[in-house]
Amino acid sequence: MAPLHHHFELMGWNEAKVTTRFWIISIVLSLVALSSLKLR
């Protein structure tokens, strides 16, 4: 299984938990990117 998503499912996480974690991580990283633009 190539996608990282499926590896987390094989570890026992359900679908909703995996997608929720990915959403949270993407929001945090996008906020970091936007805040770093303002520092320039």
Secondary structure, 3 states (H helix, E strand, C coil): CCCHHHHHHHCCCCHHHHHHHHHHHHHHHHHHHHHHHHHC
